Structure formats: C-alpha cells, structure tokens
C-alpha cells in the first residue's frame, strides 16, 4: 500500500513529475522514465521512518533526483549535455519569482498608463521605469545581467523625463518638435531593447526551473511585442504624415492625433496584457511552483 | 574541477554506463537500489535522476533487461539485469578501459619515468 503524503509533499511530487514530463517531451521512452521516477520516489519513501511523508522529506528525495532538465540533457546529444550553465542565472526560484512579481508590477503601471493619453508617457511610463530599474538593480547578486539592465532603465527614464519639457516647448514653438523627435525615437528603441532583454533574462530564469512551456511563451511574446510595437509606431508615423497633408491648424492637428490615439488605446492595452503581463504571470507561477534547494524550498513553502 | 565542466560531463557519462553494467553483472536489482549504489560513489553521479535516461538507453540497446516485480508497498517495480549482450559489452568496455588508463598513465609519466 502506498504511504500517505502531506498535501505539500504530494504537491511537490506531482509538480516534479509534471516538470519531468515536460522536460522529457520528445524522448522515445518518456513514459518508461517517468514510471522509473515514480518507482524511485516510492522506494525512497519506503526507506523513511513510518508515518506521513512530510514536505522536507519529499524535498530531499527530489533534490537528490535533481532538476528534470538534467535528465533531458542526459538523453539528448552529447554536445547539449556538455553545455555549461551560464554563471549569471539565479538558482533560487523563490527569489526569481519575487523578482518577476516586481517586474510585473513595473510593466503593469506602464500598461495602465496606456488608458490615459498624454499622462501615460510622463507619469506612468516614468513610474514604470523607476519600478523596473529598482527591481532590476536589487536582483540577487548572481544576476549580473539584470543589474546592468537597471542602468539601461535609468537612461530610458532620463530620456522619458526629457520628453516632457521638450513636448511643452514644441507646443509653443513647433521647431522644437525636431529636437524631441530623435529623443522620442531613442526612448522607444531603448524601451524595446529593455523589454527584449528583460524577457530574455526572465525566460532564462524560467528555463532554470525547467518550465520550458512558459519559457517558450515568453520568447514568443517578446518577438510578437517587438513586431507589434514597430508596426504601431509605423502606423502612427504614417497617420502623422497623412494628417500633415491636410494642412490643418495646429489645434486641429493635436485634436486629430488625440482622437486616433484614443481609438488605438484598447488595442495597445490588449497587447500589453496579452504580450507582457500574461506571460510574466505564467512565468511567476512556474517559478513559484518550482522546487529549489531541498530544505530551503520546504522552509519557504511552510 | 567543477562538476558542470563539459569534459568531465562527457567522461562521467561513459563511466556511469560502465558502472551500471558492472553493478548489474554482480546481481539483478531494483532501479532505486542501483541508483543509490552509484550515488554513493564519491564524485560519480551529480544527480540521481540522470541515471534513468541512461538505463532507458541501455534497455533500448538490449544491454539490460527489466522485469516487473510485485511490491507490497505500492505499484510493481522494475528489476534490472544484464543481458548476454550486455555482458559481452561489459567485457569489451573493461578491456578498453584498461588500455586507456595504461596509455594515459604512460603519457602522464614524467620523461625520466618513461622506459
């Protein structure tokens, strides 16, 4: 008869086997290896003193088995098995989950801002960049890449803040619009670079937790976000050119741009939720459910 | 040397395969016991779970055979044993291993030690 597990231990076992199943996707004997892992866990439990199997005991068994991606590497090509683990990645999934939570909050502030024309760039985008830089700057010591990204976020914030006075001045003197244009382009490019690299780093953290489906979703989302942003920026530029052809008064031009921007807001918000917030939420859930170093993980869950 | 070193990973992979065949040459046993035996050898196995894909490959290559054995504690468990093909493979591996070790020892010796 199989021994009873505490709810936390049962959850950890189930989660481990699910991750192993995902990691071994494509392996010819996936079912056989999964059966062997189930047997292994059952036999290891038989070696324990009588009584319900606790979380710490289960975490120890699973820690000895090792991460499922190691198993996948073992069954893949020799070159893949020999690939060293990049030194910049986090190993503590709980800390990684906290970091992703902070990044989500930062992006959420930016996405909420898309509802409010004009204010979005100067307030929400600035607040979002401050939160982003702060989250990246306080990432655990081993995440060197994330910390260097924090500097990039501070530069993006500087550009964002510079756009505010430039925008005001260009209302009175349209010639100043020529100065704000390169700053605006630099800000947009930096924003895209930040999103691209942050998503790349988060996908590496998620990969460390063997959540390959979530990693793939993040990588797909960042490509889609890049394409969507470039497409929308191109569309905005074309609209600007078309409006200028109509030789409208300055106030009429501003009103037309505001109306078009308002019409595009639901689409922008939808993209923000679909391509940024949702994949990050999935990544956070994957990291929260991933086991870390045995007893440390057990203590965190308790 | 770090356990994640690519060269060490490759060497260990071959050695663990040989170790599995050596252990099963002595007696048939459950996967768990086999894994624990290998895991107790210092520096040989980094994580126990990596043994199962190797065992799976040895099974598919016909080096190892597995039989299900009923268990009072839970589901039936696999008992692994060496096949005749696996015994031949083990003998060939042992001979190759001896040759390699001897060759490396000769190359590693200082010039004054070489005869």
Interface residues (C-beta under 8 A of the other chain):
Chain A: X1 X2 X3 X20 X24 X27 X28 X29 X32 X33 X35 X36 X37 X38 X39 X40 X42 X43 X44 X46 X64 X65 X66 X67 X68 X70 X71 X72 X73 X74 X75 X78 X81 X82 X83 X84 X85
Chain B: X4 X5 X6 X7 X9 X10 X13 X30 X31 X32 X33 X35 X39 X46 X47 X48 X49 X50 X52 X53 X54 X55 X56 X57 X59 X60 X71 X72 X73 X74 X75 X77 X78
